[in-house]
């Protein structure tokens, strides 16, 4: 029981720290609180509260929040299925990746495919510059 009390106490301290940081506008704390509310970790499960935290974090230009909201709007999970909002959020993520690539000169380690003509045939002969355009 003592270990459980310590764990509960540690979680309470962690949540208090996150809530304080989030109230000061720290977007990473807002995303973490959103995830915790969505999963019901440390709080009763609340998708509405999660959405509020994700939205605040996205308004602070947090790329993780934009990715979460893009996915939710694309799938209709806890929000209306709205492609324009999904595209708006995913564009922020794509712009961030492009900026990081431009600054570092290194592409993220993902495979890029371009579908040409027949949907079954994949053409991998495209150059990286073709792919980025």
DSSP file (Angstrom, degrees, kcal/mol; ACC not computed):
  #  RESIDUE AA STRUCTURE BP1 BP2  ACC     N-H-->O    O-->H-N    N-H-->O    O-->H-N    TCO  KAPPA ALPHA  PHI   PSI    X-CA   Y-CA   Z-CA
    1    1 A X     >        0   0    0      0, 0.0     4,-2.5     0, 0.0     5,-0.2   0.000 360.0 360.0 360.0 -37.8    0.0    0.0    0.0
    2    2 A X  H  >  +     0   0    0      1,-0.2     4,-2.5     2,-0.2     5,-0.2   0.911 360.0  50.7 -59.7 -43.0    2.9    2.4    0.8
    3    3 A X  H  > S+     0   0    0      1,-0.2     4,-2.6     2,-0.2    -1,-0.2   0.911 110.3  49.8 -62.2 -41.8    4.3    2.0   -2.8
    4    4 A X  H  > S+     0   0    0      2,-0.2     4,-2.9     1,-0.2    -2,-0.2   0.906 110.1  50.5 -63.6 -41.0    0.8    2.8   -4.2
    5    5 A X  H  X S+     0   0    0     -4,-2.5     4,-2.5     2,-0.2    -2,-0.2   0.909 111.4  48.4 -62.7 -41.3    0.5    5.8   -2.0
    6    6 A X  H  X S+     0   0    0     -4,-2.5     4,-2.8     2,-0.2    -2,-0.2   0.914 112.4  48.3 -64.8 -42.4    4.0    7.0   -3.2
    7    7 A X  H  X S+     0   0    0     -4,-2.6     4,-2.6     2,-0.2    -2,-0.2   0.930 112.4  48.0 -63.5 -45.3    3.0    6.4   -6.8
    8    8 A X  H  X S+     0   0    0     -4,-2.9     4,-2.4     1,-0.2    -1,-0.2   0.903 112.8  49.4 -61.1 -41.2   -0.2    8.3   -6.4
    9    9 A X  H  X S+     0   0    0     -4,-2.5     4,-2.4    -5,-0.2    -2,-0.2   0.914 110.5  50.0 -63.9 -43.8    1.6   11.1   -4.7
   10   10 A X  H  X S+     0   0    0     -4,-2.8     4,-2.7     2,-0.2    -2,-0.2   0.905 111.5  48.2 -61.9 -42.3    4.2   11.2   -7.5
   11   11 A X  H  X S+     0   0    0     -4,-2.6     4,-3.1     2,-0.2     5,-0.2   0.914 110.7  51.6 -64.6 -42.0    1.5   11.3  -10.1
   12   12 A X  H  X S+     0   0    0     -4,-2.4     4,-2.4     2,-0.2    -2,-0.2   0.906 111.8  46.6 -61.4 -41.4   -0.3   14.1   -8.2
   13   13 A X  H  X S+     0   0    0     -4,-2.4     4,-2.4     2,-0.2    -2,-0.2   0.923 113.0  49.5 -65.3 -44.3    3.0   16.1   -8.0
   14   14 A X  H  X S+     0   0    0     -4,-2.7     4,-2.6     2,-0.2    -2,-0.2   0.931 112.1  47.6 -59.5 -47.1    3.6   15.5  -11.7
   15   15 A X  H  X S+     0   0    0     -4,-3.1     4,-3.1     1,-0.2     5,-0.2   0.913 110.4  52.2 -62.2 -42.8    0.1   16.6  -12.6
   16   16 A X  H  X S+     0   0    0     -4,-2.4     4,-2.1    -5,-0.2    -1,-0.2   0.905 111.0  47.7 -60.6 -41.3    0.4   19.7  -10.5
   17   17 A X  H  X S+     0   0    0     -4,-2.4     4,-2.6     2,-0.2    -2,-0.2   0.922 113.2  47.9 -64.8 -44.3    3.6   20.6  -12.2
   18   18 A X  H  X S+     0   0    0     -4,-2.6     4,-3.2     1,-0.2     5,-0.2   0.924 111.5  50.1 -61.9 -44.3    2.1   20.0  -15.7
   19   19 A X  H  X S+     0   0    0     -4,-3.1     4,-2.2     2,-0.2    -1,-0.2   0.891 111.4  48.5 -63.7 -38.9   -1.0   22.1  -14.8
   20   20 A X  H  X S+     0   0    0     -4,-2.1     4,-1.0    -5,-0.2    -1,-0.2   0.941 114.3  45.5 -65.6 -46.0    1.1   25.0  -13.5
   21   21 A X  H ><>S+     0   0    0     -4,-2.6     5,-2.5     1,-0.2     3,-0.6   0.915 113.1  50.7 -62.5 -42.9    3.3   24.9  -16.7
   22   22 A X  H ><5S+     0   0    0     -4,-3.2     3,-1.8     1,-0.2    -1,-0.2   0.888 105.9  55.2 -63.1 -39.1    0.2   24.6  -18.9
   23   23 A X  H 3<5S+     0   0    0     -4,-2.2    -1,-0.2     1,-0.3    -2,-0.2   0.755 105.5  53.7 -66.8 -22.1   -1.4   27.6  -17.2
   24   24 A X  T <<5S-     0   0    0     -4,-1.0    -1,-0.3    -3,-0.6    -2,-0.2   0.375 128.2 -99.8 -90.6   3.4    1.7   29.6  -18.0
   25   25 A X  T < 5 +     0   0    0     -3,-1.8     2,-0.8     1,-0.3    -3,-0.2   0.576  65.6 157.6  94.0  10.1    1.3   28.7  -21.7
   26   26 A X     >< -     0   0    0     -5,-2.5     4,-1.7     1,-0.2     3,-0.3  -0.587  26.3-161.7 -72.3 108.7    3.9   25.8  -21.9
   27   27 A X  H  > S+     0   0    0     -2,-0.8     4,-2.3     1,-0.2    -1,-0.2   0.803  84.2  57.9 -67.9 -31.5    2.6   23.9  -24.9
   28   28 A X  H  > S+     0   0    0      1,-0.2     4,-2.2     2,-0.2    -1,-0.2   0.894 108.0  48.3 -66.2 -37.4    4.4   20.7  -24.2
   29   29 A X  H  > S+     0   0    0     -3,-0.3     4,-2.6     2,-0.2    -2,-0.2   0.883 109.5  53.6 -67.0 -37.9    2.7   20.5  -20.8
   30   30 A X  H  X S+     0   0    0     -4,-1.7     4,-2.4     2,-0.2    -2,-0.2   0.910 108.9  48.5 -63.3 -41.8   -0.7   21.2  -22.5
   31   31 A X  H  X S+     0   0    0     -4,-2.3     4,-2.6     2,-0.2    -2,-0.2   0.935 111.6  49.5 -63.6 -45.1   -0.1   18.3  -25.0
   32   32 A X  H  X S+     0   0    0     -4,-2.2     4,-2.4     1,-0.2    -2,-0.2   0.919 111.8  48.0 -60.7 -43.6    0.8   16.0  -22.1
   33   33 A X  H  X S+     0   0    0     -4,-2.6     4,-2.7     2,-0.2    -1,-0.2   0.897 110.4  52.8 -64.3 -38.8   -2.3   17.0  -20.1
   34   34 A X  H  X S+     0   0    0     -4,-2.4     4,-2.5     1,-0.2    -2,-0.2   0.928 110.4  47.1 -60.6 -44.6   -4.4   16.5  -23.3
   35   35 A X  H  X S+     0   0    0     -4,-2.6     4,-1.9     2,-0.2    -2,-0.2   0.897 112.0  50.5 -63.7 -40.0   -3.0   13.0  -23.7
   36   36 A X  H  X>S+     0   0    0     -4,-2.4     5,-2.6     2,-0.2     4,-1.3   0.910 112.2  46.3 -66.3 -41.8   -3.6   12.2  -20.1
   37   37 A X  H  <5S+     0   0    0     -4,-2.7     9,-2.2     3,-0.2    -2,-0.2   0.911 111.7  52.1 -65.0 -41.4   -7.2   13.4  -20.2
   38   38 A X  H  <5S+     0   0    0     -4,-2.5    -2,-0.2     1,-0.2    -1,-0.2   0.861 118.1  37.2 -62.9 -35.3   -7.8   11.5  -23.5
   39   39 A X  H  <5S-     0   0    0     -4,-1.9    -1,-0.2    -5,-0.2    -2,-0.2   0.575 109.4-119.3 -93.3 -10.8   -6.5    8.3  -21.9
   40   40 A X  T  <5 +     0   0    0     -4,-1.3     2,-0.8     4,-0.2     5,-0.2   0.836  57.1 155.8  74.7  32.0   -7.9    8.8  -18.5
   41   41 A X  S   <S-     0   0    0     -5,-2.6    -1,-0.2    -6,-0.2    -2,-0.1  -0.832  76.8 -13.6 -96.8 109.7   -4.5    8.8  -16.8
   42   42 A X  S    S+     0   0    0     -2,-0.8     2,-0.3     1,-0.2    -1,-0.2   0.330 135.8  57.8  83.7  -8.8   -4.6   10.7  -13.5
   43   43 A X  S    S-     0   0    0     -7,-0.3     2,-0.2    -6,-0.0    -1,-0.2  -0.935  99.9 -87.2-141.0 159.9   -8.0   12.1  -14.5
   44   44 A X        -     0   0    0     -2,-0.3    -4,-0.2     1,-0.1    -3,-0.1  -0.559  66.2 -89.8 -64.0 141.3  -11.4   10.8  -15.4
   45   45 A X        +     0   0    0     -5,-0.2     2,-0.3    -2,-0.2    -7,-0.2  -0.321  57.8 168.6 -58.9 128.4  -11.3   10.3  -19.1
   46   46 A X     >  -     0   0    0     -9,-2.2     4,-2.0   -12,-0.1     5,-0.1  -0.811  23.7-177.9-148.5 102.0  -12.5   13.4  -20.9
   47   47 A X  H  > S+     0   0    0     -2,-0.3     4,-2.6     2,-0.2     5,-0.2   0.825  88.9  59.4 -67.0 -30.8  -12.0   13.9  -24.7
   48   48 A X  H  > S+     0   0    0      2,-0.2     4,-1.8     1,-0.2    -1,-0.2   0.940 108.1  43.0 -64.3 -46.3  -13.5   17.4  -24.3
   49   49 A X  H  > S+     0   0    0      2,-0.2     4,-2.4     1,-0.2    -2,-0.2   0.897 112.6  54.3 -65.5 -39.1  -10.8   18.5  -21.9
   50   50 A X  H  X S+     0   0    0     -4,-2.0     4,-2.8     1,-0.2     5,-0.2   0.932 107.3  50.5 -58.3 -45.8   -8.2   16.8  -24.1
   51   51 A X  H  X S+     0   0    0     -4,-2.6     4,-2.5     1,-0.2    -1,-0.2   0.881 108.1  52.9 -61.5 -39.1   -9.4   18.7  -27.1
   52   52 A X  H  X S+     0   0    0     -4,-1.8     4,-2.5     2,-0.2    -1,-0.2   0.945 111.5  45.4 -61.2 -48.1   -9.1   22.0  -25.2
   53   53 A X  H  X S+     0   0    0     -4,-2.4     4,-2.4     1,-0.2    -2,-0.2   0.915 113.4  49.6 -63.4 -42.8   -5.5   21.3  -24.2
   54   54 A X  H  X S+     0   0    0     -4,-2.8     4,-2.5     1,-0.2    -1,-0.2   0.901 111.4  50.0 -62.2 -39.9   -4.6   20.2  -27.8
   55   55 A X  H  X S+     0   0    0     -4,-2.5     4,-2.4    -5,-0.2    -2,-0.2   0.920 110.3  48.7 -66.6 -44.0   -6.2   23.3  -29.2
   56   56 A X  H  X S+     0   0    0     -4,-2.5     4,-1.1     1,-0.2    -1,-0.2   0.927 113.3  48.2 -59.9 -43.9   -4.3   25.6  -26.7
   57   57 A X  H  <>S+     0   0    0     -4,-2.4     5,-2.2     1,-0.2     3,-0.4   0.900 110.9  50.0 -65.1 -40.7   -1.0   23.9  -27.6
   58   58 A X  H ><5S+     0   0    0     -4,-2.5     3,-2.1     1,-0.2    -1,-0.2   0.888 106.0  56.3 -64.8 -37.9   -1.7   24.1  -31.3
   59   59 A X  H 3<5S+     0   0    0     -4,-2.4    -1,-0.2     1,-0.3    -2,-0.2   0.773 104.3  53.6 -64.0 -24.4   -2.5   27.8  -30.9
   60   60 A X  T 3<5S-     0   0    0     -4,-1.1    -1,-0.3    -3,-0.4    -2,-0.2   0.265 125.4-109.0 -89.7  10.5    1.0   28.1  -29.4
   61   61 A X  T < 5 +     0   0    0     -3,-2.1     2,-0.6     1,-0.2    -3,-0.2   0.808  57.1 167.5  67.5  34.7    2.3   26.4  -32.6
   62   62 A X     >< -     0   0    0     -5,-2.2     4,-2.0     1,-0.2    -1,-0.2  -0.717  28.3-151.7 -79.9 119.7    3.2   23.1  -30.9
   63   63 A X  H  > S+     0   0    0     -2,-0.6     4,-2.3     1,-0.2     5,-0.2   0.839  93.3  55.2 -65.0 -35.0    3.8   20.6  -33.8
   64   64 A X  H  > S+     0   0    0      2,-0.2     4,-2.5     1,-0.2    -1,-0.2   0.916 108.3  49.1 -63.5 -42.1    2.7   17.6  -31.8
   65   65 A X  H  > S+     0   0    0      2,-0.2     4,-2.8     1,-0.2     5,-0.2   0.905 109.9  51.6 -63.6 -41.1   -0.7   19.2  -31.0
   66   66 A X  H  X S+     0   0    0     -4,-2.0     4,-2.6     1,-0.2    -1,-0.2   0.913 110.5  48.7 -61.6 -41.5   -1.1   20.1  -34.7
   67   67 A X  H  X S+     0   0    0     -4,-2.3     4,-2.2     2,-0.2    -2,-0.2   0.913 111.9  48.7 -65.4 -42.2   -0.4   16.4  -35.7
   68   68 A X  H  X S+     0   0    0     -4,-2.5     4,-2.3     2,-0.2    -2,-0.2   0.934 114.4  45.4 -62.1 -46.3   -2.9   15.2  -33.1
   69   69 A X  H  X S+     0   0    0     -4,-2.8     4,-2.8     2,-0.2     5,-0.3   0.879 110.2  54.2 -67.8 -37.1   -5.6   17.6  -34.2
   70   70 A X  H  X S+     0   0    0     -4,-2.6     4,-1.9    -5,-0.2    -1,-0.2   0.930 111.0  46.6 -59.9 -44.2   -4.9   16.8  -37.9
   71   71 A X  H  X S+     0   0    0     -4,-2.2     4,-2.0     2,-0.2     6,-0.3   0.912 112.7  49.2 -64.7 -43.0   -5.4   13.1  -37.2
   72   72 A X  H  X>S+     0   0    0     -4,-2.3     4,-2.2     1,-0.2     5,-1.1   0.924 113.3  45.2 -65.1 -44.5   -8.6   13.8  -35.2
   73   73 A X  H  <5S+     0   0    0     -4,-2.8     9,-1.1     1,-0.2    -1,-0.2   0.833 113.5  51.6 -68.1 -30.7  -10.1   16.0  -37.9
   74   74 A X  H  <5S+     0   0    0     -4,-1.9    -1,-0.2    -5,-0.3    -2,-0.2   0.839 121.6  30.9 -72.9 -33.5   -9.1   13.5  -40.5
   75   75 A X  H  <5S-     0   0    0     -4,-2.0    -2,-0.2    -5,-0.1    -1,-0.2   0.606 103.4-122.7-100.4 -14.7  -10.7   10.5  -38.7
   76   76 A X  T  <5 +     0   0    0     -4,-2.2     2,-0.8     4,-0.3     5,-0.2   0.701  49.9 164.7  78.2  19.2  -13.5   12.3  -37.0
   77   77 A X  S   <S-     0   0    0     -5,-1.1    -1,-0.2    -6,-0.3    -2,-0.1  -0.630  76.0 -27.1 -76.9 110.4  -12.3   11.2  -33.6
   78   78 A X  S    S+     0   0    0     -2,-0.8     2,-0.3    -3,-0.1    -1,-0.2   0.442 134.7  66.8  64.3   3.7  -14.1   13.3  -31.0
   79   79 A X  S    S-     0   0    0     -7,-0.3    -1,-0.1    -3,-0.1     3,-0.0  -0.941  99.8 -81.4-139.5 161.6  -14.5   16.2  -33.5
   80   80 A X        -     0   0    0     -2,-0.3     2,-1.0     1,-0.1    -4,-0.3  -0.352  51.6-102.5 -61.9 147.4  -16.4   16.5  -36.7
   81   81 A X        +     0   0    0     -5,-0.2     2,-0.5    -6,-0.2    -7,-0.2  -0.623  57.5 164.6 -71.8 103.5  -14.8   15.0  -39.7
   82   82 A X     >  -     0   0    0     -9,-1.1     4,-2.0    -2,-1.0     3,-0.2  -0.900  26.0-170.8-132.5 102.2  -13.5   18.1  -41.4
   83   83 A X  H  > S+     0   0    0     -2,-0.5     4,-3.0     1,-0.2     5,-0.3   0.890  85.8  57.7 -61.4 -41.7  -10.8   17.8  -44.1
   84   84 A X  H  > S+     0   0    0      1,-0.2     4,-2.3     2,-0.2    -1,-0.2   0.914 109.8  44.7 -58.7 -40.3  -10.1   21.6  -44.3
   85   85 A X  H  > S+     0   0    0      2,-0.2     4,-2.2     1,-0.2    -1,-0.2   0.893 112.8  51.9 -68.4 -38.1   -9.1   21.7  -40.6
   86   86 A X  H  X S+     0   0    0     -4,-2.0     4,-2.6     1,-0.2     5,-0.2   0.938 111.5  46.4 -61.2 -46.3   -7.1   18.5  -41.0
   87   87 A X  H  X S+     0   0    0     -4,-3.0     4,-2.2     1,-0.2    -2,-0.2   0.889 109.2  55.5 -63.8 -39.7   -5.2   19.9  -43.9
   88   88 A X  H  X S+     0   0    0     -4,-2.3     4,-1.1    -5,-0.3    -1,-0.2   0.922 112.9  41.5 -59.1 -44.6   -4.6   23.2  -42.0
   89   89 A X  H  X S+     0   0    0     -4,-2.2     4,-1.5     1,-0.2    -2,-0.2   0.903 114.1  50.1 -72.3 -40.7   -3.0   21.3  -39.1
   90   90 A X  H  X S+     0   0    0     -4,-2.6     4,-2.8     1,-0.2    -1,-0.2   0.820 104.5  60.1 -69.8 -27.6   -1.0   18.9  -41.2
   91   91 A X  H  X S+     0   0    0     -4,-2.2     4,-2.8    -5,-0.2    -1,-0.2   0.892 102.2  52.5 -64.3 -38.6    0.3   21.8  -43.3
   92   92 A X  H  X S+     0   0    0     -4,-1.1     4,-1.9     2,-0.2    -1,-0.2   0.921 111.4  46.8 -61.0 -43.0    1.8   23.3  -40.1
   93   93 A X  H  X S+     0   0    0     -4,-1.5     4,-2.3     2,-0.2    -2,-0.2   0.937 113.3  48.0 -63.9 -47.0    3.6   19.9  -39.5
   94   94 A X  H  X S+     0   0    0     -4,-2.8     4,-2.6     1,-0.2    -2,-0.2   0.898 110.5  51.6 -62.4 -40.9    4.8   19.7  -43.1
   95   95 A X  H  X S+     0   0    0     -4,-2.8     4,-2.4     1,-0.2    -1,-0.2   0.888 109.3  50.9 -62.8 -38.2    6.1   23.2  -43.0
   96   96 A X  H  X S+     0   0    0     -4,-1.9     4,-2.5     2,-0.2    -2,-0.2   0.918 111.0  47.5 -65.6 -42.9    8.0   22.5  -39.8
   97   97 A X  H  X S+     0   0    0     -4,-2.3     4,-2.5     2,-0.2    -2,-0.2   0.920 112.5  49.8 -63.5 -43.2    9.6   19.4  -41.3
   98   98 A X  H  X S+     0   0    0     -4,-2.6     4,-2.5     2,-0.2    -2,-0.2   0.898 110.9  49.7 -62.8 -40.2   10.5   21.3  -44.5
   99   99 A X  H  X S+     0   0    0     -4,-2.4     4,-2.5     2,-0.2    -2,-0.2   0.926 111.6  47.9 -64.6 -44.6   12.1   24.1  -42.4
  100  100 A X  H  X S+     0   0    0     -4,-2.5     4,-2.5     1,-0.2     6,-0.4   0.900 112.6  49.6 -62.9 -39.8   14.1   21.6  -40.3
  101  101 A X  H  X S+     0   0    0     -4,-2.5     4,-2.9     2,-0.2     5,-0.2   0.914 111.4  48.5 -65.0 -42.3   15.3   19.9  -43.5
  102  102 A X  H  < S+     0   0    0     -4,-2.5    -2,-0.2     1,-0.2    -1,-0.2   0.905 114.8  45.2 -64.7 -41.4   16.3   23.2  -45.1
  103  103 A X  H  < S+     0   0    0     -4,-2.5    -2,-0.2     1,-0.2    -1,-0.2   0.884 126.0  29.7 -69.7 -38.8   18.2   24.3  -42.0
  104  104 A X  H  < S-     0   0    0     -4,-2.5    -2,-0.2    -5,-0.2    -3,-0.2   0.718  92.1-135.6 -96.1 -22.6   19.9   20.9  -41.4
  105  105 A X     <  +     0   0    0     -4,-2.9     2,-0.5    -5,-0.3    -3,-0.1   0.560  69.4 115.1  76.6   7.1   20.2   19.7  -45.0
  106  106 A X        -     0   0    0     -6,-0.4     2,-0.3    -5,-0.2    -1,-0.2  -0.932  60.2-139.7-114.9 130.2   19.1   16.3  -43.8
  107  107 A X        -     0   0    0     -2,-0.5    -9,-0.0    -3,-0.1   -10,-0.0  -0.617  31.7-102.0 -82.0 145.0   15.8   14.6  -44.7
  108  108 A X        -     0   0    0     -2,-0.3     2,-2.3     1,-0.1    -1,-0.1  -0.306  43.7-100.5 -58.6 153.0   13.9   12.8  -42.1
  109  109 A X  S    S+     0   0    0     -3,-0.1     2,-0.3     2,-0.0    -1,-0.1  -0.471  80.1 121.6 -82.6  74.4   14.3    9.0  -42.4
  110  110 A X        -     0   0    0     -2,-2.3     2,-0.4     2,-0.0    -3,-0.0  -0.947  63.7-114.0-129.7 153.4   11.1    8.3  -44.2
  111  111 A X        -     0   0    0     -2,-0.3     2,-0.5     2,-0.0    -2,-0.0  -0.712  25.8-152.4 -87.5 137.7   10.5    6.6  -47.6
  112  112 A X        -     0   0    0     -2,-0.4     2,-0.4    12,-0.1    19,-0.1  -0.945  14.8-176.8-112.8 128.4    9.0    8.8  -50.2
  113  113 A X        -     0   0    0     -2,-0.5     2,-0.5    18,-0.1    11,-0.1  -0.938  13.4-158.5-123.8 144.7    6.9    7.2  -52.9
  114  114 A X  E     -A  123   0A   0      9,-0.7     9,-1.2    -2,-0.4     2,-0.5  -0.987  14.4-142.9-123.9 124.3    5.2    8.7  -56.0
  115  115 A X  E     -A  122   0A   0     -2,-0.5     2,-0.4     7,-0.2     7,-0.1  -0.720  21.4-173.9 -85.6 127.4    2.3    6.9  -57.5
  116  116 A X        -     0   0    0      5,-0.8     2,-0.3    -2,-0.5     5,-0.2  -0.985  49.2 -44.8-126.6 131.6    2.3    7.1  -61.3
  117  117 A X  S    S+     0   0    0     -2,-0.4     2,-0.1     2,-0.1    -2,-0.0  -0.317 119.2  51.0  60.7-113.4   -0.4    5.9  -63.7
  118  118 A X  S >  S-     0   0    0     -2,-0.3     3,-0.9     1,-0.2    -2,-0.3  -0.374  77.6-138.8 -61.3 126.8   -1.4    2.4  -62.7
  119  119 A X  T 3  S+     0   0    0      1,-0.2    -1,-0.2    -2,-0.1    -2,-0.1   0.663 101.3  54.7 -65.1 -13.0   -2.3    2.4  -59.0
  120  120 A X  T 3  S+     0   0    0      1,-0.0     2,-0.5    -5,-0.0    -1,-0.2   0.763  94.8  75.9 -88.5 -25.9   -0.5   -1.0  -58.6
  121  121 A X    <   -     0   0    0     -3,-0.9    -5,-0.8    -5,-0.2     2,-0.4  -0.766  64.7-161.6 -96.2 124.5    2.9    0.1  -60.1
  122  122 A X  E     -A  115   0A   0     -2,-0.5     2,-0.7    -7,-0.1    -7,-0.2  -0.880   6.2-151.5-104.8 133.4    5.2    2.2  -57.9
  123  123 A X  E     +A  114   0A   0     -9,-1.2    -9,-0.7    -2,-0.4     3,-0.4  -0.911  18.0 173.9-107.1 111.7    7.9    4.2  -59.5
  124  124 A X        +     0   0    0     -2,-0.7    -1,-0.1     1,-0.2   -12,-0.1   0.219  57.1  94.9 -99.7  14.7   10.9    4.7  -57.1
  125  125 A X        +     0   0    0      2,-0.0    -1,-0.2     0, 0.0     2,-0.1   0.408  55.2 117.3 -87.8   5.1   13.1    6.4  -59.7
  126  126 A X        -     0   0    0     -3,-0.4     2,-0.1   -12,-0.1   -12,-0.0  -0.391  66.5-119.0 -71.3 148.5   12.1    9.9  -58.7
  127  127 A X     >  -     0   0    0      1,-0.1     4,-2.1    -2,-0.1     5,-0.1  -0.415  23.9-110.1 -80.4 163.5   14.8   12.2  -57.3
  128  128 A X  H  > S+     0   0    0      1,-0.2     4,-2.2     2,-0.2     5,-0.2   0.898 120.5  53.8 -59.4 -40.4   14.7   13.6  -53.8
  129  129 A X  H  > S+     0   0    0      1,-0.2     4,-1.3     2,-0.2    -1,-0.2   0.893 107.2  50.9 -64.9 -38.0   14.0   17.0  -55.3
  130  130 A X  H  4 S+     0   0    0      1,-0.2     3,-0.3     2,-0.2    -1,-0.2   0.917 110.2  51.1 -59.1 -43.2   11.1   15.7  -57.3
  131  131 A X  H  < S+     0   0    0     -4,-2.1    -2,-0.2     1,-0.2    -1,-0.2   0.875 107.2  51.8 -64.8 -38.7    9.7   14.2  -54.2
  132  132 A X  H  <        0   0    0     -4,-2.2    -1,-0.2     1,-0.3    -2,-0.2   0.774 360.0 360.0 -72.8 -24.6    9.9   17.4  -52.2
  133  133 A X     <        0   0    0     -4,-1.3    -1,-0.3    -3,-0.3    -2,-0.2   0.479 360.0 360.0 -80.5 360.0    8.1   19.3  -54.8
